[in-house]
């Protein structure tokens, strides 16, 4: 039963979110693809058989280690250009979450809808998948967007419990329909977001989407950051007021994907802007830069508002790196 109202902080006052970015699933589990299907492997990794199952095995291990209350997929869950069956690939991409019985939610990236199904159709399937709290959301007059919705996390599991954390899932679309470059959060989506946020005044917010905000660049350049920026920041193609709306609404941190070799969190003093880090093996990476995923841990303070901490976990060693507080912001020493 897809019941978003079931999300609540645990009795110990914590709520843990595992972000999975850029799986780029292409093939089914039985497909006999050789290791050349995986990209940018280390010398050690290149000695092993490698396929999409390496990605799903990593996700399964992450779920076991993190014991999350919610799993968030931030787009490019599949690579539409590399699959003959969108839905089969989607099923395999999300299967680790489905089998875990942990609630999960997803948005789409710029590669998910490159095969035969459009964004609305894909999100309709995701909405009804086992364990999914995802929603197709408003249709915005049939525009090329789907998957704009909000998840509320209650203070506890009791009926009538106050909302302590709002999670805004937003579709950054695929490519810019008004010019060059990548997609962006359009003005009508911003208006929808503002309307939703107005009903959650004073509630701490997080927001997840695929394409980084243009403001990520200046935040990184400021030096107030933790993690790595190993490739150019390929930001949303336009700015239609989404950043300002996020800050005004009390969103304290954002999580995106898209640039697989960037895994930083940076702040401009108003918003902590994070990358999840690339998970997928049949997606580009950088040899020697381990696949990784980000965890967010919210902890209720005495006044009922949450603090937000984060860290990343690497594949193979499962080492925890770059532990820090996002809200309030506090940096830590970067580790590999």
C-alpha positions in Angstrom: 0.0 0.0 0.0 1.6 3.3 -1.1 0.9 5.4 1.9 3.1 8.5 2.3 1.4 9.2 5.6 3.3 6.3 7.1 6.6 8.2 7.1 7.6 9.2 10.6 10.6 9.7 12.8 11.7 6.7 14.8 11.3 6.5 18.6 15.0 7.5 18.9 14.1 10.7 17.1 15.9 9.9 13.8 14.9 9.6 10.2 17.4 8.3 7.6 17.3 8.9 3.9 19.5 7.0 1.4 20.0 8.8 -1.9 20.7 6.7 -5.0 21.8 8.6 -8.0 22.4 7.7 -11.7 22.1 3.9 -11.8 21.8 4.1 -15.6 20.3 0.5 -15.7 20.3 -0.8 -19.2 19.9 -4.6 -19.3 18.1 -7.3 -17.4 19.8 -9.5 -14.9 20.2 -12.5 -17.2 21.7 -10.5 -20.1 25.1 -12.1 -20.9 27.0 -8.8 -21.2 30.8 -8.8 -20.8 32.7 -6.4 -18.6 33.0 -3.8 -21.3 29.4 -2.9 -20.4 30.8 -1.2 -17.3 32.7 2.0 -17.6 35.8 3.6 -16.0 36.7 0.8 -13.7 39.8 0.6 -11.6 42.5 -2.0 -12.5 41.2 -4.1 -9.6 37.6 -3.8 -10.7 38.5 -4.5 -14.4 39.5 -8.1 -13.4 36.0 -9.0 -12.5 32.8 -9.7 -14.4 30.8 -6.5 -14.4 27.3 -5.6 -15.4 24.2 -3.7 -14.1 24.0 -6.3 -11.3 27.1 -4.7 -9.7 25.0 -1.6 -9.3 22.0 -3.4 -7.8 24.3 -5.4 -5.5 25.8 -2.2 -4.2 22.4 -0.8 -3.6 21.4 -3.9 -1.7 24.5 -3.6 0.5 23.8 0.1 1.1 20.3 -0.7 2.3 21.5 -3.3 4.6 24.2 -1.1 6.1 22.2 2.1 6.4 18.8 0.7 7.4 17.1 3.7 5.9 13.6 4.9 6.5 13.3 6.1 2.9 15.2 5.5 -0.2 15.3 8.4 -2.7 16.2 7.8 -6.4 17.3 11.1 -8.1 17.0 10.2 -11.7 18.8 8.5 -14.6 17.5 5.4 -13.0 17.8 3.8 -16.4 19.6 4.8 -19.5 16.7 4.9 -22.0 19.0 4.9 -25.0 20.5 1.6 -23.9 17.4 -0.5 -23.2 14.8 -2.2 -25.3 12.3 -2.4 -22.4 11.9 0.7 -20.3 9.7 -1.0 -17.6 11.8 -4.1 -17.3 14.9 -1.9 -16.8 13.0 0.3 -14.3 11.9 -2.8 -12.4 15.5 -4.0 -12.1 16.8 -0.5 -11.2 14.4 -0.3 -8.3 14.3 -4.0 -7.4 16.7 -3.7 -4.4 14.4 -1.2 -2.8 11.3 -3.2 -3.7 12.8 -6.4 -2.1 13.9 -4.5 1.0 10.4 -3.4 1.9 11.8 0.0 2.7 9.6 2.9 1.4 11.1 4.6 -1.7 10.5 7.5 -4.0 11.9 8.6 -7.3 12.2 11.4 -9.8 13.3 11.1 -13.4 16.5 12.4 -15.0 17.4 13.4 -18.6 18.0 9.8 -19.7 15.0 7.9 -18.2 12.5 8.7 -21.0 14.8 8.2 -24.0 13.3 4.9 -25.1 9.6 4.3 -25.8 7.8 5.7 -22.8 7.4 9.4 -21.9 7.9 10.9 -18.5 4.2 10.7 -17.4 3.9 7.1 -18.4 7.1 6.1 -16.6 6.1 8.0 -13.5 2.7 6.3 -13.6 4.4 2.9 -13.5 6.8 4.1 -10.7 3.8 5.4 -8.7 2.2 1.9 -8.6 5.4 -0.1 -8.0 5.6 -2.0 -4.7 6.8 0.1 -1.8 6.8 3.3 -3.9 5.6 6.6 -2.4 6.1 8.3 -5.7 3.4 10.3 -7.5 2.9 11.5 -11.0 1.8 14.8 -9.6 0.2 17.7 -11.4 0.2 17.5 -15.2 0.9 21.3 -15.8 -1.3 21.4 -18.8 0.4 18.3 -20.3 3.9 19.7 -20.3 6.9 17.5 -20.4 7.1 17.0 -16.6 6.0 14.3 -14.2 6.9 13.5 -10.6 6.4 16.7 -8.7 5.1 15.8 -5.2 5.8 16.2 -1.4 6.4 13.6 1.3 5.7 14.6 4.8 7.5 13.0 7.7 5.7 13.0 11.0 7.2 13.6 14.4 6.1 10.1 15.4 3.8 7.4 14.2 0.8 8.5 16.3 -2.3 9.7 14.6 -2.4 13.5 14.3 1.4 13.8 14.8 2.8 17.1 13.5 4.9 17.2 10.3 8.6 17.6 11.3 10.2 17.3 7.8 8.9 18.0 4.3 10.6 16.3 1.4 10.0 18.0 -2.0 10.5 15.8 -5.0 10.8 17.9 -8.1 11.2 17.1 -11.8 14.1 19.1 -13.3 13.0 17.6 -16.7 15.4 16.5 -19.4 16.4 19.1 -22.0 15.7 22.8 -22.3 12.5 23.3 -24.4 13.2 27.1 -24.5 16.8 27.1 -25.6 20.1 25.2 -25.3 21.3 22.9 -22.6 19.5 20.8 -20.0 16.0 21.0 -18.6 15.0 23.1 -15.6 12.2 23.6 -13.1 9.7 25.8 -14.9 7.8 28.8 -13.4 4.6 26.8 -13.1 6.4 24.1 -11.1 7.8 26.9 -8.9 4.3 28.2 -8.3 3.2 24.7 -7.4 6.1 24.3 -5.0 5.3 27.7 -3.4 1.7 26.6 -2.9 2.8 23.3 -1.3 5.4 25.0 0.9 2.8 27.6 2.1 0.9 24.9 3.8 4.0 23.7 5.6 5.2 27.0 7.1 8.0 26.6 9.6 8.6 23.0 8.6 12.3 22.2 7.7 12.5 21.0 4.1 14.7 18.9 1.9 14.4 18.8 -1.9 15.6 16.2 -4.4 15.8 16.5 -8.2 18.2 15.3 -10.9 19.8 18.3 -12.5 21.9 20.6 -10.2 20.8 24.2 -9.6 22.9 26.9 -11.4 23.8 28.1 -7.8 25.8 24.9 -7.2 28.7 26.5 -9.1 29.1 29.6 -7.0 28.6 27.5 -3.8 31.5 25.2 -4.8 33.7 28.1 -5.9 33.2 29.8 -2.5 35.3 27.1 -0.9 32.7 26.4 1.7 32.4 22.7 0.6 33.1 19.1 1.5 33.8 16.5 -1.2 34.9 16.5 -4.8 34.1 18.3 -8.0 35.9 16.3 -10.6 33.9 17.4 -13.7 32.1 20.5 -14.9 28.8 21.3 -13.2 26.1 20.7 -15.8 23.4 22.8 -14.3 19.7 23.3 -15.1 19.5 25.3 -18.4 17.4 28.2 -17.0 16.6 29.8 -13.6 12.9 30.4 -13.2 12.9 31.2 -9.5 13.3 27.8 -8.0 16.3 28.6 -5.9 14.7 31.7 -4.3 11.6 29.7 -3.7 13.5 26.9 -2.0 15.3 29.3 0.4 12.1 31.2 1.2 10.3 28.0 1.9 12.7 26.9 4.6 14.4 24.1 2.5 17.8 23.7 4.1 19.4 21.2 1.7 19.1 19.8 -1.8 20.2 16.5 -3.3 20.8 16.0 -7.0 22.7 13.7 -9.4 23.6 14.0 -13.1 27.4 14.7 -12.8 28.6 11.3 -11.7 32.1 12.4 -10.6 30.9 15.2 -8.4 30.0 14.2 -4.8 30.3 17.5 -2.9 28.1 19.4 -0.5 28.6 23.2 -0.6 26.8 26.1 0.9 26.4 29.8 0.0 25.1 30.5 3.6 21.5 30.1 2.6 21.2 26.5 1.2 23.3 23.4 1.4 23.6 22.0 -2.1 24.7 18.3 -2.4 25.4 15.7 -5.0 24.6 12.1 -4.3 27.6 10.6 -6.1 27.3 8.1 -8.9 26.1 4.5 -8.1 25.9 3.0 -11.6 28.5 0.8 -13.1 27.2 0.9 -16.7 27.5 4.7 -16.5 30.6 6.8 -16.9 32.7 7.4 -13.8 36.4 7.9 -13.1 38.8 5.0 -12.6 39.9 4.9 -9.0 37.0 7.1 -7.8 34.7 4.5 -6.2 31.0 4.4 -6.9 29.3 5.9 -3.9 26.0 7.0 -2.4 24.9 9.7 0.1 22.9 9.2 3.3 21.0 12.0 5.1 20.2 11.6 8.8 17.6 13.9 10.4 17.5 14.0 14.2 14.8 15.7 16.2 16.0 18.4 18.6 14.3 19.2 21.9 12.1 21.8 20.2 10.9 19.2 17.6 12.8 20.6 14.7 15.4 18.3 13.0 19.1 18.8 12.4 20.4 17.2 9.2 23.7 15.3 9.0 25.1 13.6 6.0 27.9 11.3 4.8 28.8 9.1 1.8 29.5 5.4 1.6 31.9 3.8 -0.9 31.5 0.6 -2.7 33.8 -2.4 -2.0 35.2 -1.1 1.3 31.9 0.4 2.4 33.9 3.1 4.1 32.0 6.1 5.4 33.5 9.4 4.2 32.8 13.2 4.5 30.6 13.1 7.5 29.3 16.6 8.2 26.3 18.6 9.5 24.2 20.2 6.7 21.8 22.0 9.0 23.3 23.7 10.8 26.2 23.7 8.3 29.6 22.4 9.6 32.3 21.2 7.3 34.6 18.2 7.9 37.8 17.0 6.3 37.5 15.5 2.9 38.5 11.9 2.5 38.9 9.8 -0.7 
